Amino acid sequence: MIPGVPERRSFDYVRHGTIDLFAALNIATGKVISKLSAQHRAVDFRDFLGQIDRQTDPALAVHVICDLCRPGDYADTRCP
């Protein structure tokens, strides 16, 4: 490695896949709701939102932050 030059992958680098992690945190209680998905599908994100809806009090406001998820690209996860 040379200072100032980013490290590169070697020719024998093998990527073993990725897993999507969805997580919701209630900052008042510390409760975490999570879901792992081996596939990158909009339906998995929609199912996770349903899981949050079932496990939280309807009176609470839920704020959603998506990082590299792009759920708005699919008709079934768009906001009305």
Biopython code that builds the backbone (N, CA, C, O; Angstrom):
import numpy as np
from Bio.PDB.StructureBuilder import StructureBuilder

atoms = [
    (1, "MET", "N", (0.834, -1.182, 0.000)),
    (1, "MET", "CA", (0.000, 0.000, 0.000)),
    (1, "MET", "C", (0.875, 1.241, 0.000)),
    (1, "MET", "O", (1.879, 1.323, 0.708)),
    (2, "ILE", "N", (0.471, 2.193, -0.805)),
    (2, "ILE", "CA", (1.173, 3.462, -0.896)),
    (2, "ILE", "C", (0.302, 4.522, -0.225)),
    (2, "ILE", "O", (-0.901, 4.572, -0.479)),
    (3, "PRO", "N", (0.884, 5.372, 0.629)),
    (3, "PRO", "CA", (0.087, 6.417, 1.278)),
    (3, "PRO", "C", (-0.606, 7.307, 0.236)),
    (3, "PRO", "O", (0.007, 7.729, -0.745)),
    (4, "GLY", "N", (-1.886, 7.578, 0.469)),
    (4, "GLY", "CA", (-2.649, 8.439, -0.433)),
    (4, "GLY", "C", (-3.289, 7.714, -1.606)),
    (4, "GLY", "O", (-4.057, 8.317, -2.356)),
    (5, "VAL", "N", (-2.985, 6.421, -1.779)),
    (5, "VAL", "CA", (-3.557, 5.640, -2.881)),
    (5, "VAL", "C", (-4.481, 4.575, -2.272)),
    (5, "VAL", "O", (-4.045, 3.787, -1.434)),
    (6, "PRO", "N", (-5.761, 4.550, -2.693)),
    (6, "PRO", "CA", (-6.669, 3.548, -2.115)),
    (6, "PRO", "C", (-6.258, 2.128, -2.494)),
    (6, "PRO", "O", (-5.733, 1.880, -3.579)),
    (7, "GLU", "N", (-6.510, 1.219, -1.582)),
    (7, "GLU", "CA", (-6.188, -0.181, -1.823)),
    (7, "GLU", "C", (-7.130, -0.749, -2.886)),
    (7, "GLU", "O", (-8.318, -0.428, -2.904)),
    (8, "ARG", "N", (-6.612, -1.570, -3.746)),
    (8, "ARG", "CA", (-7.407, -2.183, -4.811)),
    (8, "ARG", "C", (-7.658, -3.648, -4.493)),
    (8, "ARG", "O", (-6.920, -4.273, -3.731)),
    (9, "ARG", "N", (-8.708, -4.180, -5.090)),
    (9, "ARG", "CA", (-9.005, -5.598, -4.914)),
    (9, "ARG", "C", (-8.060, -6.423, -5.770)),
    (9, "ARG", "O", (-7.687, -6.032, -6.875)),
    (10, "SER", "N", (-7.690, -7.555, -5.239)),
    (10, "SER", "CA", (-6.820, -8.431, -6.009)),
    (10, "SER", "C", (-7.644, -9.207, -7.032)),
    (10, "SER", "O", (-8.872, -9.242, -6.943)),
    (11, "PHE", "N", (-6.989, -9.818, -7.985)),
    (11, "PHE", "CA", (-7.669, -10.547, -9.055)),
    (11, "PHE", "C", (-8.439, -11.760, -8.535)),
    (11, "PHE", "O", (-9.361, -12.239, -9.195)),
    (12, "ASP", "N", (-8.066, -12.254, -7.361)),
    (12, "ASP", "CA", (-8.738, -13.436, -6.832)),
    (12, "ASP", "C", (-9.845, -13.103, -5.828)),
    (12, "ASP", "O", (-10.330, -13.988, -5.123)),
    (13, "TYR", "N", (-10.249, -11.814, -5.762)),
    (13, "TYR", "CA", (-11.315, -11.395, -4.852)),
    (13, "TYR", "C", (-12.643, -12.009, -5.288)),
    (13, "TYR", "O", (-13.020, -11.913, -6.456)),
    (14, "VAL", "N", (-13.348, -12.637, -4.352)),
    (14, "VAL", "CA", (-14.642, -13.253, -4.638)),
    (14, "VAL", "C", (-15.674, -12.644, -3.702)),
    (14, "VAL", "O", (-15.512, -12.674, -2.482)),
    (15, "ARG", "N", (-16.729, -12.096, -4.275)),
    (15, "ARG", "CA", (-17.795, -11.538, -3.467)),
    (15, "ARG", "C", (-18.808, -12.645, -3.179)),
    (15, "ARG", "O", (-19.280, -13.317, -4.096)),
    (16, "HIS", "N", (-19.133, -12.826, -1.920)),
    (16, "HIS", "CA", (-19.999, -13.924, -1.504)),
    (16, "HIS", "C", (-21.455, -13.506, -1.328)),
    (16, "HIS", "O", (-22.221, -14.209, -0.670)),
    (17, "GLY", "N", (-21.846, -12.376, -1.903)),
    (17, "GLY", "CA", (-23.228, -11.929, -1.823)),
    (17, "GLY", "C", (-23.442, -10.917, -0.713)),
    (17, "GLY", "O", (-22.546, -10.636, 0.082)),
    (18, "THR", "N", (-24.634, -10.385, -0.679)),
    (18, "THR", "CA", (-24.987, -9.393, 0.328)),
    (18, "THR", "C", (-26.326, -9.770, 0.949)),
    (18, "THR", "O", (-27.079, -10.577, 0.405)),
    (19, "ILE", "N", (-26.597, -9.178, 2.080)),
    (19, "ILE", "CA", (-27.879, -9.353, 2.765)),
    (19, "ILE", "C", (-28.390, -7.960, 3.106)),
    (19, "ILE", "O", (-27.639, -7.113, 3.591)),
    (20, "ASP", "N", (-29.683, -7.730, 2.846)),
    (20, "ASP", "CA", (-30.299, -6.462, 3.235)),
    (20, "ASP", "C", (-30.694, -6.553, 4.706)),
    (20, "ASP", "O", (-31.304, -7.528, 5.143)),
    (21, "LEU", "N", (-30.335, -5.525, 5.452)),
    (21, "LEU", "CA", (-30.713, -5.423, 6.860)),
    (21, "LEU", "C", (-31.669, -4.257, 6.996)),
    (21, "LEU", "O", (-31.325, -3.120, 6.672)),
    (22, "PHE", "N", (-32.862, -4.535, 7.473)),
    (22, "PHE", "CA", (-33.829, -3.494, 7.785)),
    (22, "PHE", "C", (-33.924, -3.429, 9.299)),
    (22, "PHE", "O", (-34.061, -4.459, 9.959)),
    (23, "ALA", "N", (-33.851, -2.220, 9.856)),
    (23, "ALA", "CA", (-33.915, -2.076, 11.305)),
    (23, "ALA", "C", (-34.676, -0.811, 11.672)),
    (23, "ALA", "O", (-34.563, 0.220, 11.010)),
    (24, "ALA", "N", (-35.446, -0.916, 12.736)),
    (24, "ALA", "CA", (-36.180, 0.220, 13.279)),
    (24, "ALA", "C", (-35.826, 0.341, 14.750)),
    (24, "ALA", "O", (-35.791, -0.662, 15.464)),
    (25, "LEU", "N", (-35.567, 1.540, 15.205)),
    (25, "LEU", "CA", (-35.165, 1.778, 16.584)),
    (25, "LEU", "C", (-36.134, 2.749, 17.232)),
    (25, "LEU", "O", (-36.373, 3.838, 16.710)),
    (26, "ASN", "N", (-36.693, 2.357, 18.367)),
    (26, "ASN", "CA", (-37.490, 3.265, 19.184)),
    (26, "ASN", "C", (-36.510, 3.920, 20.144)),
    (26, "ASN", "O", (-36.027, 3.270, 21.071)),
    (27, "ILE", "N", (-36.210, 5.186, 19.938)),
    (27, "ILE", "CA", (-35.167, 5.837, 20.742)),
    (27, "ILE", "C", (-35.600, 6.066, 22.181)),
    (27, "ILE", "O", (-34.750, 6.246, 23.053)),
    (28, "ALA", "N", (-36.911, 6.064, 22.452)),
    (28, "ALA", "CA", (-37.381, 6.260, 23.819)),
    (28, "ALA", "C", (-37.198, 5.007, 24.665)),
    (28, "ALA", "O", (-36.848, 5.095, 25.842)),
    (29, "THR", "N", (-37.434, 3.833, 24.065)),
    (29, "THR", "CA", (-37.365, 2.586, 24.835)),
    (29, "THR", "C", (-36.133, 1.743, 24.507)),
    (29, "THR", "O", (-35.752, 0.878, 25.296)),
    (30, "GLY", "N", (-35.510, 1.982, 23.362)),
    (30, "GLY", "CA", (-34.359, 1.183, 22.945)),
    (30, "GLY", "C", (-34.751, -0.098, 22.225)),
    (30, "GLY", "O", (-33.888, -0.913, 21.899)),
    (31, "LYS", "N", (-36.050, -0.288, 21.972)),
    (31, "LYS", "CA", (-36.523, -1.495, 21.286)),
    (31, "LYS", "C", (-36.122, -1.455, 19.821)),
    (31, "LYS", "O", (-36.259, -0.424, 19.163)),
    (32, "VAL", "N", (-35.622, -2.587, 19.306)),
    (32, "VAL", "CA", (-35.209, -2.703, 17.912)),
    (32, "VAL", "C", (-36.089, -3.733, 17.214)),
    (32, "VAL", "O", (-36.290, -4.839, 17.717)),
    (33, "ILE", "N", (-36.609, -3.358, 16.051)),
    (33, "ILE", "CA", (-37.341, -4.276, 15.184)),
    (33, "ILE", "C", (-36.445, -4.485, 13.978)),
    (33, "ILE", "O", (-35.998, -3.512, 13.371)),
    (34, "SER", "N", (-36.170, -5.739, 13.615)),
    (34, "SER", "CA", (-35.243, -5.975, 12.514)),
    (34, "SER", "C", (-35.729, -7.084, 11.599)),
    (34, "SER", "O", (-36.550, -7.919, 11.980)),
    (35, "LYS", "N", (-35.201, -7.070, 10.386)),
    (35, "LYS", "CA", (-35.511, -8.103, 9.392)),
    (35, "LYS", "C", (-34.316, -8.226, 8.461)),
    (35, "LYS", "O", (-33.759, -7.220, 8.021)),
    (36, "LEU", "N", (-33.924, -9.457, 8.161)),
    (36, "LEU", "CA", (-32.868, -9.723, 7.192)),
    (36, "LEU", "C", (-33.490, -10.280, 5.925)),
    (36, "LEU", "O", (-34.447, -11.052, 5.978)),
    (37, "SER", "N", (-32.941, -9.885, 4.790)),
    (37, "SER", "CA", (-33.451, -10.370, 3.516)),
    (37, "SER", "C", (-32.275, -10.730, 2.621)),
    (37, "SER", "O", (-31.372, -9.920, 2.411)),
    (38, "ALA", "N", (-32.291, -11.938, 2.101)),
    (38, "ALA", "CA", (-31.209, -12.384, 1.224)),
    (38, "ALA", "C", (-31.363, -11.836, -0.190)),
    (38, "ALA", "O", (-30.406, -11.822, -0.965)),
    (39, "GLN", "N", (-32.566, -11.386, -0.521)),
    (39, "GLN", "CA", (-32.806, -10.814, -1.842)),
    (39, "GLN", "C", (-33.114, -9.332, -1.697)),
    (39, "GLN", "O", (-33.606, -8.893, -0.657)),
    (40, "HIS", "N", (-32.828, -8.575, -2.726)),
    (40, "HIS", "CA", (-33.058, -7.127, -2.723)),
    (40, "HIS", "C", (-34.358, -6.868, -3.473)),
    (40, "HIS", "O", (-34.355, -6.549, -4.662)),
    (41, "ARG", "N", (-35.492, -7.014, -2.739)),
    (41, "ARG", "CA", (-36.790, -6.851, -3.374)),
    (41, "ARG", "C", (-37.624, -5.822, -2.627)),
    (41, "ARG", "O", (-37.510, -5.678, -1.410)),
    (42, "ALA", "N", (-38.473, -5.102, -3.379)),
    (42, "ALA", "CA", (-39.341, -4.098, -2.779)),
    (42, "ALA", "C", (-40.348, -4.736, -1.837)),
    (42, "ALA", "O", (-40.730, -4.131, -0.835)),
    (43, "VAL", "N", (-40.782, -5.951, -2.149)),
    (43, "VAL", "CA", (-41.764, -6.619, -1.307)),
    (43, "VAL", "C", (-41.201, -6.888, 0.099)),
    (43, "VAL", "O", (-41.957, -6.868, 1.071)),
    (44, "ASP", "N", (-39.915, -7.133, 0.221)),
    (44, "ASP", "CA", (-39.297, -7.334, 1.531)),
    (44, "ASP", "C", (-39.342, -6.051, 2.353)),
    (44, "ASP", "O", (-39.593, -6.084, 3.557)),
    (45, "PHE", "N", (-39.094, -4.915, 1.689)),
    (45, "PHE", "CA", (-39.159, -3.633, 2.381)),
    (45, "PHE", "C", (-40.594, -3.346, 2.811)),
    (45, "PHE", "O", (-40.823, -2.875, 3.925)),
    (46, "ARG", "N", (-41.558, -3.624, 1.939)),
    (46, "ARG", "CA", (-42.963, -3.406, 2.264)),
    (46, "ARG", "C", (-43.381, -4.296, 3.439)),
    (46, "ARG", "O", (-44.117, -3.848, 4.318)),
    (47, "ASP", "N", (-42.922, -5.541, 3.461)),
    (47, "ASP", "CA", (-43.218, -6.435, 4.580)),
    (47, "ASP", "C", (-42.631, -5.912, 5.884)),
    (47, "ASP", "O", (-43.255, -6.026, 6.939)),
    (48, "PHE", "N", (-41.436, -5.340, 5.814)),
    (48, "PHE", "CA", (-40.815, -4.774, 7.006)),
    (48, "PHE", "C", (-41.620, -3.584, 7.522)),
    (48, "PHE", "O", (-41.803, -3.435, 8.730)),
    (49, "LEU", "N", (-42.099, -2.740, 6.615)),
    (49, "LEU", "CA", (-42.933, -1.615, 7.043)),
    (49, "LEU", "C", (-44.209, -2.114, 7.724)),
    (49, "LEU", "O", (-44.667, -1.523, 8.702)),
    (50, "GLY", "N", (-44.779, -3.200, 7.204)),
    (50, "GLY", "CA", (-45.940, -3.804, 7.841)),
    (50, "GLY", "C", (-45.621, -4.343, 9.221)),
    (50, "GLY", "O", (-46.436, -4.241, 10.138)),
    (51, "GLN", "N", (-44.438, -4.914, 9.368)),
    (51, "GLN", "CA", (-43.984, -5.430, 10.662)),
    (51, "GLN", "C", (-43.870, -4.289, 11.664)),
    (51, "GLN", "O", (-44.278, -4.436, 12.816)),
    (52, "ILE", "N", (-43.323, -3.159, 11.242)),
    (52, "ILE", "CA", (-43.233, -1.986, 12.118)),
    (52, "ILE", "C", (-44.634, -1.535, 12.510)),
    (52, "ILE", "O", (-44.891, -1.231, 13.675)),
    (53, "ASP", "N", (-45.532, -1.492, 11.541)),
    (53, "ASP", "CA", (-46.901, -1.050, 11.787)),
    (53, "ASP", "C", (-47.603, -1.941, 12.810)),
    (53, "ASP", "O", (-48.342, -1.443, 13.659)),
    (54, "ARG", "N", (-47.380, -3.241, 12.738)),
    (54, "ARG", "CA", (-48.012, -4.175, 13.670)),
    (54, "ARG", "C", (-47.424, -4.092, 15.083)),
    (54, "ARG", "O", (-48.132, -4.339, 16.059)),
    (55, "GLN", "N", (-46.137, -3.745, 15.201)),
    (55, "GLN", "CA", (-45.460, -3.804, 16.496)),
    (55, "GLN", "C", (-45.347, -2.463, 17.204)),
    (55, "GLN", "O", (-44.785, -2.395, 18.298)),
    (56, "THR", "N", (-45.864, -1.399, 16.613)),
    (56, "THR", "CA", (-45.785, -0.089, 17.251)),
    (56, "THR", "C", (-47.180, 0.438, 17.559)),
    (56, "THR", "O", (-48.169, 0.026, 16.953)),
    (57, "ASP", "N", (-47.234, 1.345, 18.502)),
    (57, "ASP", "CA", (-48.488, 1.991, 18.887)),
    (57, "ASP", "C", (-48.957, 2.894, 17.742)),
    (57, "ASP", "O", (-48.166, 3.686, 17.229)),
    (58, "PRO", "N", (-50.229, 2.790, 17.332)),
    (58, "PRO", "CA", (-50.723, 3.615, 16.222)),
    (58, "PRO", "C", (-50.630, 5.117, 16.481)),
    (58, "PRO", "O", (-50.630, 5.909, 15.539)),
    (59, "ALA", "N", (-50.550, 5.512, 17.756)),
    (59, "ALA", "CA", (-50.466, 6.938, 18.078)),
    (59, "ALA", "C", (-49.071, 7.519, 17.831)),
    (59, "ALA", "O", (-48.912, 8.738, 17.777)),
    (60, "LEU", "N", (-48.076, 6.671, 17.684)),
    (60, "LEU", "CA", (-46.705, 7.140, 17.481)),
    (60, "LEU", "C", (-46.468, 7.569, 16.035)),
    (60, "LEU", "O", (-47.014, 6.977, 15.104)),
    (61, "ALA", "N", (-45.659, 8.590, 15.862)),
    (61, "ALA", "CA", (-45.219, 9.007, 14.526)),
    (61, "ALA", "C", (-43.975, 8.208, 14.164)),
    (61, "ALA", "O", (-43.048, 8.106, 14.968)),
    (62, "VAL", "N", (-43.946, 7.644, 12.971)),
    (62, "VAL", "CA", (-42.805, 6.853, 12.515)),
    (62, "VAL", "C", (-42.079, 7.639, 11.432)),
    (62, "VAL", "O", (-42.693, 8.073, 10.457)),
    (63, "HIS", "N", (-40.785, 7.819, 11.601)),
    (63, "HIS", "CA", (-39.940, 8.512, 10.620)),
    (63, "HIS", "C", (-39.057, 7.471, 9.948)),
    (63, "HIS", "O", (-38.392, 6.690, 10.629)),
    (64, "VAL", "N", (-39.045, 7.453, 8.619)),
    (64, "VAL", "CA", (-38.305, 6.443, 7.864)),
    (64, "VAL", "C", (-37.089, 7.082, 7.210)),
    (64, "VAL", "O", (-37.202, 8.106, 6.536)),
    (65, "ILE", "N", (-35.926, 6.473, 7.413)),
    (65, "ILE", "CA", (-34.681, 6.904, 6.778)),
    (65, "ILE", "C", (-34.167, 5.726, 5.965)),
    (65, "ILE", "O", (-33.932, 4.648, 6.512)),
    (66, "CYS", "N", (-33.991, 5.924, 4.666)),
    (66, "CYS", "CA", (-33.504, 4.851, 3.789)),
    (66, "CYS", "C", (-32.130, 5.220, 3.264)),
    (66, "CYS", "O", (-31.943, 6.301, 2.707)),
    (67, "ASP", "N", (-31.181, 4.337, 3.439)),
    (67, "ASP", "CA", (-29.822, 4.552, 2.960)),
    (67, "ASP", "C", (-29.496, 3.481, 1.929)),
    (67, "ASP", "O", (-29.382, 2.305, 2.272)),
    (68, "LEU", "N", (-29.348, 3.873, 0.684)),
    (68, "LEU", "CA", (-29.024, 2.974, -0.424)),
    (68, "LEU", "C", (-30.084, 1.906, -0.652)),
    (68, "LEU", "O", (-29.775, 0.830, -1.163)),
    (69, "CYS", "N", (-31.310, 2.187, -0.286)),
    (69, "CYS", "CA", (-32.376, 1.206, -0.434)),
    (69, "CYS", "C", (-33.224, 1.500, -1.670)),
    (69, "CYS", "O", (-33.623, 0.567, -2.367)),
    (70, "ARG", "N", (-33.508, 2.756, -1.957)),
    (70, "ARG", "CA", (-34.281, 3.223, -3.099)),
    (70, "ARG", "C", (-35.680, 2.601, -3.161)),
    (70, "ARG", "O", (-36.065, 2.076, -4.206)),
    (71, "PRO", "N", (-36.441, 2.647, -2.078)),
    (71, "PRO", "CA", (-37.771, 2.035, -2.107)),
    (71, "PRO", "C", (-38.747, 2.798, -2.986)),
    (71, "PRO", "O", (-39.732, 2.213, -3.438)),
    (72, "GLY", "N", (-38.518, 4.075, -3.248)),
    (72, "GLY", "CA", (-39.432, 4.869, -4.058)),
    (72, "GLY", "C", (-39.406, 4.538, -5.533)),
    (72, "GLY", "O", (-40.196, 5.087, -6.302)),
    (73, "ASP", "N", (-38.511, 3.650, -5.948)),
    (73, "ASP", "CA", (-38.424, 3.264, -7.355)),
    (73, "ASP", "C", (-39.499, 2.263, -7.751)),
    (73, "ASP", "O", (-39.655, 1.960, -8.933)),
    (74, "TYR", "N", (-40.237, 1.748, -6.782)),
    (74, "TYR", "CA", (-41.206, 0.700, -7.064)),
    (74, "TYR", "C", (-42.599, 1.174, -6.684)),
    (74, "TYR", "O", (-42.781, 1.807, -5.644)),
    (75, "ALA", "N", (-43.578, 0.871, -7.520)),
    (75, "ALA", "CA", (-44.940, 1.373, -7.324)),
    (75, "ALA", "C", (-45.548, 0.924, -5.998)),
    (75, "ALA", "O", (-46.300, 1.683, -5.388)),
    (76, "ASP", "N", (-45.243, -0.291, -5.534)),
    (76, "ASP", "CA", (-45.869, -0.783, -4.309)),
    (76, "ASP", "C", (-45.263, -0.222, -3.030)),
    (76, "ASP", "O", (-45.775, -0.511, -1.948)),
    (77, "THR", "N", (-44.185, 0.577, -3.105)),
    (77, "THR", "CA", (-43.599, 1.180, -1.919)),
    (77, "THR", "C", (-43.593, 2.694, -1.998)),
    (77, "THR", "O", (-43.001, 3.335, -1.130)),
    (78, "ARG", "N", (-44.211, 3.285, -2.977)),
    (78, "ARG", "CA", (-44.264, 4.746, -3.089)),
    (78, "ARG", "C", (-45.249, 5.308, -2.087)),
    (78, "ARG", "O", (-46.240, 4.666, -1.736)),
    (79, "CYS", "N", (-44.960, 6.530, -1.626)),
    (79, "CYS", "CA", (-45.894, 7.225, -0.738)),
    (79, "CYS", "C", (-47.073, 7.729, -1.567)),
    (79, "CYS", "O", (-46.895, 8.132, -2.717)),
    (80, "PRO", "N", (-48.277, 7.708, -0.989)),
    (80, "PRO", "CA", (-49.453, 8.183, -1.748)),
    (80, "PRO", "C", (-49.403, 9.665, -2.023)),
    (80, "PRO", "O", (-50.315, 10.208, -2.648)),
]
sb = StructureBuilder()
sb.init_structure("model")
sb.init_model(0)
sb.init_chain("A")
sb.init_seg("    ")
for serial, (resi, resn, name, xyz) in enumerate(atoms, 1):
    if name == "N":
        sb.init_residue(resn, " ", resi, " ")
    sb.init_atom(name, np.array(xyz, "f"), 0.0, 1.0, " ", f" {name:<3s}", serial, name[0])
structure = sb.get_structure()
